[in-house]
Amino acid sequence: MHVLARGLASNIDYGHIIIPQLLQGFEIPLFFAPIYSLALNGMRLQEIAGAAGLLSFTRTMSGAFGTSLVATSWSSAARSNRVELLNQLNGGPAVQSIQAAGLGAVMSPGQLEALIQTEGLMFAADSMFPGIACIMGVGAFSIWLVPKPARVRASLRRPLIRSKKARALRSSNCVANL
């Protein structure tokens, strides 16, 4: 997924950036649905509403924390990339080439600054994609490492009841046990 987002340029159009975004967005429900199922499966009926609320709160807070962490990392990487670009750039010839393209002496430094800032942000986004893709991949595959709740393990060991009478008796016992 991050391979599709590597080497993006600042003049990229919407059609090229939507594919990596869709692939990353596709993994999110594949991660959260099993997490909710595993977390709520071991609960008694009286506890499910509270557990679902707590799980929703945790998901929202984790999303806000992750967003702030990515935004801070992206801003730091953009600043670092901007400094690297400025160190490699000799201001005089770059401003002269912009002036030769038709901009005046007053607007050329501002145009150069905007170009450096844009490229620094794009390099930062380009460097963030592999890390985010790895984190999402680990999260999607870590669901298989979580042990099943005791209720699920017990239901897997129960023999299959085939008769209607036995099923009715069993369901009435299950309701009475709750």
C-alpha positions as CSV (number, residue, x, y, z in Angstrom):
1,M,0.0,0.0,0.0
2,H,2.7,2.5,0.8
3,V,4.4,1.4,-2.4
4,L,1.6,3.1,-4.3
5,A,2.2,6.3,-2.3
6,R,6.0,6.4,-2.6
7,G,7.6,9.1,-4.7
8,L,4.6,11.4,-4.9
9,A,5.2,14.9,-6.3
10,S,3.6,18.1,-5.1
11,N,1.7,18.4,-8.4
12,I,-0.1,15.1,-7.9
13,D,-3.8,14.9,-8.8
14,Y,-6.7,13.5,-6.8
15,G,-6.9,10.3,-8.9
16,H,-3.4,9.2,-7.9
17,I,-3.7,9.8,-4.2
18,I,-7.1,8.2,-3.7
19,I,-5.9,4.6,-4.3
20,P,-3.5,4.5,-1.3
21,Q,-6.1,6.2,0.9
22,L,-8.8,3.7,-0.1
23,L,-6.5,0.8,0.6
24,Q,-5.7,2.2,4.0
25,G,-9.3,3.0,4.8
26,F,-10.4,-0.5,3.8
27,E,-8.3,-2.1,6.6
28,I,-10.0,-0.1,9.4
29,P,-13.3,-2.0,9.6
30,L,-11.4,-5.3,9.2
31,F,-9.6,-4.4,12.4
32,F,-12.4,-2.8,14.5
33,A,-15.2,-5.4,13.9
34,P,-13.2,-8.3,15.3
35,I,-12.0,-6.2,18.2
36,Y,-15.5,-5.3,19.2
37,S,-16.6,-8.9,18.8
38,L,-13.8,-10.2,21.0
39,A,-14.2,-7.5,23.6
40,L,-18.0,-7.8,24.0
41,N,-18.2,-11.6,23.6
42,G,-17.0,-12.3,27.1
43,M,-19.5,-9.9,28.7
44,R,-22.8,-10.7,30.5
45,L,-25.9,-9.1,29.0
46,Q,-26.1,-6.6,31.8
47,E,-22.5,-5.4,31.0
48,I,-22.6,-5.1,27.3
49,A,-23.9,-1.5,27.1
50,G,-21.3,-0.2,29.5
51,A,-18.5,-2.2,27.8
52,A,-19.6,-0.9,24.3
53,G,-19.6,2.6,25.6
54,L,-16.1,2.2,27.2
55,L,-14.8,0.6,24.0
56,S,-16.2,3.4,21.9
57,F,-14.6,6.0,24.2
58,T,-11.3,4.2,24.1
59,R,-11.5,4.0,20.3
60,T,-12.2,7.8,20.0
61,M,-9.5,8.8,22.4
62,S,-6.9,6.5,20.7
63,G,-7.9,8.0,17.3
64,A,-7.4,11.5,18.6
65,F,-4.1,10.6,20.2
66,G,-2.9,8.8,17.0
67,T,-4.0,11.8,14.9
68,S,-2.1,14.2,17.0
69,L,1.0,12.0,17.0
70,V,0.9,11.7,13.2
71,A,0.3,15.4,12.7
72,T,3.2,16.3,15.0
73,S,5.5,13.8,13.3
74,W,4.5,15.1,9.9
75,S,5.1,18.7,10.9
76,S,8.5,17.9,12.4
77,A,9.5,15.9,9.2
78,A,8.3,18.8,7.0
79,R,10.4,21.3,9.0
80,S,13.4,19.0,8.8
81,N,12.9,18.5,5.0
82,R,12.5,22.3,4.5
83,V,15.8,22.9,6.3
84,E,17.5,20.1,4.1
85,L,16.1,21.7,0.9
86,L,17.3,25.1,2.0
87,N,20.8,23.8,2.8
88,Q,21.1,22.2,-0.7
89,L,19.7,25.3,-2.5
90,N,21.8,28.2,-3.4
91,G,19.4,31.1,-3.1
92,G,20.9,33.5,-5.7
93,P,20.7,31.3,-8.8
94,A,17.3,29.9,-7.8
95,V,15.8,33.4,-7.4
96,Q,17.4,34.4,-10.7
97,S,15.9,31.5,-12.5
98,I,12.4,32.3,-11.1
99,Q,12.9,36.0,-12.2
100,A,13.9,34.7,-15.6
101,A,10.6,32.8,-15.8
102,G,8.8,36.2,-15.5
103,L,8.3,37.0,-11.8
104,G,9.6,40.3,-10.4
105,A,12.4,40.8,-7.8
106,V,9.8,41.3,-5.0
107,M,7.8,38.2,-5.7
108,S,10.6,35.8,-6.5
109,P,11.8,35.1,-2.9
110,G,8.2,34.5,-1.8
111,Q,7.6,32.1,-4.7
112,L,10.8,30.2,-3.8
113,E,9.7,30.0,-0.2
114,A,6.3,28.6,-1.1
115,L,7.9,26.0,-3.4
116,I,10.3,24.9,-0.7
117,Q,7.5,24.7,1.9
118,T,5.3,22.7,-0.5
119,E,8.1,20.2,-1.4
120,G,9.1,19.8,2.3
121,L,5.5,18.9,3.2
122,M,5.3,16.5,0.3
123,F,8.6,14.8,1.2
124,A,7.3,14.5,4.8
125,A,4.0,12.9,3.6
126,D,6.0,10.5,1.4
127,S,8.2,9.5,4.4
128,M,5.1,9.0,6.7
129,F,3.3,6.4,4.5
130,P,5.6,3.4,5.1
131,G,5.4,3.8,8.9
132,I,1.6,4.2,8.9
133,A,1.2,1.2,6.5
134,C,3.4,-0.9,8.9
135,I,1.4,0.1,12.0
136,M,-1.9,-0.6,10.2
137,G,-0.6,-4.0,9.0
138,V,0.5,-5.0,12.4
139,G,-2.8,-3.9,13.9
140,A,-4.8,-5.9,11.3
141,F,-2.8,-9.1,11.9
142,S,-2.5,-8.8,15.7
143,I,-6.2,-9.6,16.0
144,W,-5.3,-13.3,15.3
145,L,-3.0,-13.3,18.4
146,V,-5.7,-12.3,20.9
147,P,-7.0,-15.4,22.8
148,K,-10.6,-16.2,22.5
149,P,-12.9,-15.4,25.5
150,A,-13.9,-18.3,27.8
151,R,-17.5,-18.2,26.6
152,V,-16.4,-18.7,23.0
153,R,-14.0,-21.6,23.9
154,A,-16.8,-23.3,25.9
155,S,-19.3,-22.9,23.0
156,L,-16.8,-24.5,20.6
157,R,-16.5,-27.6,22.9
158,R,-20.2,-28.1,23.3
159,P,-21.7,-30.9,21.2
160,L,-24.1,-29.9,18.4
161,I,-27.7,-30.5,19.6
162,R,-29.8,-31.7,16.7
163,S,-33.3,-32.3,18.0
164,K,-35.8,-29.5,18.4
165,K,-36.8,-30.6,21.9
166,A,-33.2,-30.6,23.1
167,R,-32.6,-27.2,21.6
168,A,-35.7,-25.8,23.3
169,L,-34.6,-27.3,26.6
170,R,-31.1,-25.9,26.3
171,S,-32.3,-22.4,25.3
172,S,-34.7,-22.3,28.3
173,N,-31.8,-23.3,30.6
174,C,-29.5,-20.7,29.0
175,V,-32.2,-18.0,29.7
176,A,-32.7,-19.2,33.2
177,N,-28.9,-19.1,33.9
178,L,-28.7,-15.4,32.8
